[in-house]
Amino acid sequence: MTTGQIEQFHRDGFLVVEDLLPPDLVERLVARFDPLFAGDFETGIYPDEWHWNPYLGKPGAAGQMTGVWKCDRTLFSAMMSPAIGHMAATLEGWHGARLLADGIWQKPGGAKETTLHQDSMYINYHTPPSVVTCWIALSHAVAGASTIEYARGSHQWELSTAVPEFHNQNKSYRSEMEQAAQAVGVDQPDVVQLNIPPGGGVFHHGNTWHGSGKNTMDVVRRSMVLAYVPANAEFQPCGSYVPGGYIAGKYRRQGDNTMDESFFPIVWREDGYRTPFLDHTP
């Protein structure tokens, strides 16, 4: 990461980086989507979240999974990248990066919008509270095909409460973001729809408002998401009420604030340490 890239990340709240994944790996990742959404989990472990499967009779619905690295060896190999974790840590000046959560998205033609939101609304069960997310395009992400979009500079606004509707909106998918903008005196948010080829990605601050519009094209938009926290992160003190922390919280040991590396592995640290099992296919 250059000084200019770091400055841009802190100014805009996001930073596009090309060629995060090679073409052959992108092809292998895409080939795993249909089996995964059909329930073929080769390790025998189910994901933390699983929205949509082909048996529902809703071919135009968006599919989402979280906690996929535990389920699939190909996804595991990409999601544990030390290089991507290093980039995330460098952007925020961390000494290391821990993978808190992952996700895959599949949005066929006609799939609805994903409400603009802030990741910190949902990733808030740890301290220190910093979050960096890497969104990676596994198909060509363009305007009209539900590419990711950002409200530039919105990481400097106040952190809002979780949006009430995420997948199926009864109002504009930008409305929650627009209300947050008005609350801080921003009348016309600068919303940027990105153009990212397969294998390219974008890092964004945990407080940056982002989401995606409806897929109006006859293509399937696929993407992979990696959410990082500092390597030294721990759970918030026992007894703290943390709305939105239900995924991370279920892996917490009774009376212990430590984040178990079995579930929250350290993918990169400046002293060369990585969680030992990461360099062995599960």
C-alpha positions as CSV (number, residue, x, y, z in Angstrom):
1,M,0.0,0.0,0.0
2,T,1.3,3.4,-0.9
3,T,0.9,6.6,1.2
4,G,-1.4,7.9,-1.5
5,Q,-3.7,4.9,-1.3
6,I,-3.8,5.1,2.5
7,E,-4.7,8.7,2.3
8,Q,-7.4,8.0,-0.3
9,F,-8.9,5.3,1.9
10,H,-9.1,7.7,4.9
11,R,-10.5,10.5,2.7
12,D,-13.2,8.6,0.8
13,G,-13.8,5.7,3.1
14,F,-13.0,3.1,0.4
15,L,-10.1,2.2,-1.9
16,V,-10.3,0.1,-5.1
17,V,-7.4,-2.4,-5.6
18,E,-7.1,-4.4,-8.9
19,D,-5.9,-8.0,-9.3
20,L,-6.4,-9.2,-5.8
21,L,-7.1,-12.7,-7.1
22,P,-5.7,-14.4,-10.2
23,P,-8.2,-15.4,-13.0
24,D,-7.8,-19.2,-12.4
25,L,-8.7,-18.9,-8.7
26,V,-11.7,-16.7,-9.6
27,E,-12.9,-19.4,-11.9
28,R,-12.5,-22.1,-9.2
29,L,-14.3,-20.0,-6.7
30,V,-17.3,-19.3,-9.0
31,A,-17.5,-23.0,-9.7
32,R,-18.2,-23.6,-6.0
33,F,-21.2,-21.3,-5.8
34,D,-23.9,-23.6,-7.2
35,P,-22.9,-26.6,-5.1
36,L,-22.7,-24.4,-1.9
37,F,-26.1,-22.8,-2.4
38,A,-27.5,-26.3,-3.1
39,G,-26.2,-27.4,0.3
40,D,-23.0,-29.3,-0.7
41,F,-20.6,-28.4,2.1
42,E,-17.6,-30.5,1.5
43,T,-16.2,-30.2,5.1
44,G,-19.6,-31.2,6.5
45,I,-19.9,-27.9,8.4
46,Y,-22.8,-25.5,7.7
47,P,-22.3,-21.8,7.2
48,D,-23.3,-19.3,9.9
49,E,-26.0,-17.8,7.6
50,W,-27.6,-19.2,4.5
51,H,-30.1,-17.1,2.5
52,W,-31.6,-18.7,-0.6
53,N,-31.3,-22.1,-2.2
54,P,-32.4,-23.4,-5.6
55,Y,-35.3,-25.5,-4.1
56,L,-37.2,-22.4,-3.0
57,G,-38.7,-21.7,-6.4
58,K,-37.4,-18.1,-6.4
59,P,-34.7,-18.1,-9.2
60,G,-34.5,-14.3,-9.2
61,A,-33.7,-13.9,-5.5
62,A,-30.3,-12.9,-4.1
63,G,-28.2,-15.6,-2.4
64,Q,-26.0,-14.9,0.6
65,M,-23.8,-17.1,2.9
66,T,-21.7,-16.1,5.9
67,G,-19.0,-18.2,7.6
68,V,-18.2,-20.1,4.4
69,W,-14.5,-20.7,5.0
70,K,-15.4,-23.5,7.4
71,C,-17.5,-25.2,4.7
72,D,-15.4,-25.2,1.6
73,R,-11.7,-25.8,0.9
74,T,-11.5,-23.6,-2.2
75,L,-13.1,-20.7,-0.5
76,F,-10.9,-21.3,2.5
77,S,-7.7,-21.1,0.4
78,A,-8.8,-17.6,-0.9
79,M,-10.2,-16.2,2.2
80,M,-7.1,-16.9,4.3
81,S,-4.9,-14.8,2.0
82,P,-2.1,-13.2,4.1
83,A,-1.6,-10.6,1.3
84,I,-5.2,-9.3,1.5
85,G,-5.1,-9.3,5.3
86,H,-1.8,-7.4,5.2
87,M,-3.4,-4.7,3.0
88,A,-6.4,-4.3,5.4
89,A,-4.1,-4.0,8.4
90,T,-1.9,-1.4,6.6
91,L,-4.8,0.8,5.8
92,E,-5.7,1.2,9.4
93,G,-2.2,0.9,10.9
94,W,-2.8,-2.4,12.7
95,H,0.0,-4.7,13.7
96,G,-2.0,-7.6,12.3
97,A,-5.4,-8.7,10.9
98,R,-7.9,-11.2,12.2
99,L,-10.7,-12.5,10.0
100,L,-13.9,-11.9,11.9
101,A,-16.4,-12.8,9.2
102,D,-16.7,-13.7,5.5
103,G,-19.5,-13.9,3.0
104,I,-20.4,-14.8,-0.6
105,W,-23.1,-13.1,-2.6
106,Q,-24.9,-14.3,-5.8
107,K,-27.4,-11.9,-7.4
108,P,-29.0,-13.1,-10.7
109,G,-30.8,-10.9,-13.2
110,G,-33.8,-9.3,-11.5
111,A,-32.4,-9.7,-7.9
112,K,-33.5,-6.9,-5.6
113,E,-31.3,-4.2,-4.1
114,T,-29.2,-4.6,-1.0
115,T,-29.9,-1.7,1.4
116,L,-27.1,0.7,2.0
117,H,-25.7,0.1,5.4
118,Q,-22.5,0.3,7.6
119,D,-20.7,-2.9,8.5
120,S,-20.1,-1.6,12.0
121,M,-23.8,-1.8,12.6
122,Y,-23.4,-5.6,12.6
123,I,-19.7,-6.1,13.4
124,N,-19.5,-4.5,16.8
125,Y,-18.9,-7.3,19.3
126,H,-15.2,-6.7,19.7
127,T,-12.7,-4.1,21.0
128,P,-10.9,-2.2,19.8
129,P,-13.9,-1.5,17.5
130,S,-12.1,-0.9,14.2
131,V,-13.2,-2.9,11.1
132,V,-12.0,-3.1,7.5
133,T,-13.9,-5.0,4.8
134,C,-12.6,-6.2,1.5
135,W,-15.3,-6.8,-1.2
136,I,-14.0,-8.8,-4.1
137,A,-15.7,-9.1,-7.5
138,L,-16.0,-12.6,-8.9
139,S,-17.8,-11.4,-12.0
140,H,-17.6,-8.0,-13.8
141,A,-19.2,-5.6,-11.3
142,V,-20.8,-2.7,-13.3
143,A,-23.6,-0.2,-13.0
144,G,-26.9,-1.9,-13.8
145,A,-25.6,-5.3,-12.7
146,S,-25.9,-4.6,-9.0
147,T,-22.3,-3.4,-8.5
148,I,-21.3,-2.3,-5.1
149,E,-21.8,1.4,-4.4
150,Y,-20.5,3.8,-1.7
151,A,-21.4,7.1,-0.2
152,R,-18.1,8.8,-0.4
153,G,-16.8,10.2,2.9
154,S,-19.7,8.7,4.9
155,H,-17.3,6.9,7.3
156,Q,-17.0,10.4,8.9
157,W,-20.7,10.5,9.7
158,E,-22.3,9.1,12.9
159,L,-22.7,5.3,13.3
160,S,-26.3,4.5,12.8
161,T,-28.5,1.7,14.1
162,A,-29.0,-1.4,12.0
163,V,-31.1,-0.9,8.9
164,P,-34.6,-2.5,9.4
165,E,-34.7,-4.2,6.0
166,F,-31.6,-5.7,4.3
167,H,-32.7,-8.0,1.5
168,N,-36.3,-7.1,0.6
169,Q,-37.0,-3.4,0.8
170,N,-40.4,-1.7,0.9
171,K,-38.7,1.6,0.3
172,S,-35.7,3.1,-1.5
173,Y,-32.5,1.1,-0.7
174,R,-30.7,4.4,-0.2
175,S,-33.2,5.9,2.2
176,E,-31.5,4.9,5.4
177,M,-28.2,6.3,4.1
178,E,-29.9,9.6,3.0
179,Q,-31.5,10.0,6.5
180,A,-28.1,9.6,8.1
181,A,-26.6,12.1,5.6
182,Q,-29.3,14.7,6.5
183,A,-28.6,14.2,10.2
184,V,-25.1,15.5,9.7
185,G,-26.0,18.2,7.3
186,V,-25.2,16.5,4.0
187,D,-28.0,17.3,1.6
188,Q,-26.7,15.4,-1.5
189,P,-24.5,12.4,-0.7
190,D,-21.9,11.6,-3.3
191,V,-22.8,8.0,-4.2
192,V,-20.3,6.2,-6.4
193,Q,-21.1,3.0,-8.4
194,L,-17.9,1.1,-9.1
195,N,-16.7,-0.7,-12.2
196,I,-14.5,-3.7,-11.0
197,P,-13.4,-6.6,-13.2
198,P,-13.3,-10.2,-11.8
199,G,-10.5,-10.6,-9.2
200,G,-10.4,-6.9,-8.4
201,G,-11.8,-5.5,-5.1
202,V,-12.4,-2.6,-2.8
203,F,-11.5,-2.1,0.8
204,H,-13.8,0.0,2.9
205,H,-14.0,1.4,6.4
206,G,-16.5,-0.2,8.7
207,N,-18.5,3.0,9.0
208,T,-18.8,3.6,5.2
209,W,-22.3,3.4,3.9
210,H,-22.5,0.9,1.0
211,G,-24.8,-1.5,-0.7
212,S,-26.0,-2.4,-4.2
213,G,-28.9,-1.6,-6.6
214,K,-31.1,-4.0,-8.5
215,N,-29.6,-6.3,-11.1
216,T,-31.2,-5.1,-14.3
217,M,-29.0,-7.1,-16.6
218,D,-29.1,-10.7,-17.8
219,V,-25.9,-11.7,-15.8
220,V,-25.2,-13.2,-12.4
221,R,-23.2,-10.9,-10.1
222,R,-21.0,-12.9,-7.7
223,S,-18.8,-11.5,-5.0
224,M,-16.8,-12.5,-1.9
225,V,-16.6,-10.4,1.3
226,L,-13.9,-10.5,4.0
227,A,-14.3,-8.5,7.2
228,Y,-11.1,-7.9,9.3
229,V,-10.5,-6.6,12.8
230,P,-7.2,-6.0,14.6
231,A,-5.2,-9.1,15.4
232,N,-5.3,-8.1,19.1
233,A,-9.1,-7.7,19.1
234,E,-11.1,-9.3,22.0
235,F,-14.7,-9.6,22.7
236,Q,-16.3,-6.7,24.6
237,P,-16.5,-7.3,28.4
238,C,-18.8,-10.1,29.6
239,G,-22.3,-8.9,30.3
240,S,-22.2,-6.1,27.6
241,Y,-25.3,-6.0,25.5
242,V,-24.2,-5.8,21.9
243,P,-27.1,-5.6,19.3
244,G,-26.0,-7.2,16.1
245,G,-23.3,-9.4,17.6
246,Y,-25.1,-12.7,17.2
247,I,-22.7,-14.4,14.8
248,A,-19.5,-13.6,16.6
249,G,-21.1,-13.9,20.0
250,K,-22.0,-17.6,19.6
251,Y,-18.3,-18.5,19.5
252,R,-17.5,-16.8,22.8
253,R,-16.4,-19.0,25.7
254,Q,-18.1,-18.5,29.0
255,G,-16.3,-15.8,31.1
256,D,-13.5,-15.3,28.5
257,N,-13.0,-12.3,26.3
258,T,-10.4,-14.0,24.1
259,M,-11.3,-14.5,20.4
260,D,-10.5,-18.2,19.7
261,E,-8.3,-18.5,16.6
262,S,-10.2,-21.7,15.7
263,F,-13.1,-19.4,14.7
264,F,-11.4,-16.0,14.3
265,P,-8.0,-16.7,12.7
266,I,-5.1,-14.3,12.5
267,V,-4.3,-14.2,8.7
268,W,-1.3,-11.8,8.9
269,R,0.8,-10.2,11.6
270,E,3.9,-8.1,11.2
271,D,6.1,-10.5,13.2
272,G,5.3,-13.2,10.7
273,Y,2.8,-15.1,12.9
274,R,-0.3,-16.7,11.3
275,T,-2.8,-19.0,13.0
276,P,-1.1,-22.4,12.5
277,F,-3.9,-24.3,10.7
278,L,-4.2,-21.7,8.0
279,D,-1.4,-23.2,6.0
280,H,-3.0,-26.6,5.9
281,T,-6.2,-27.3,3.9
282,P,-9.0,-28.3,6.3
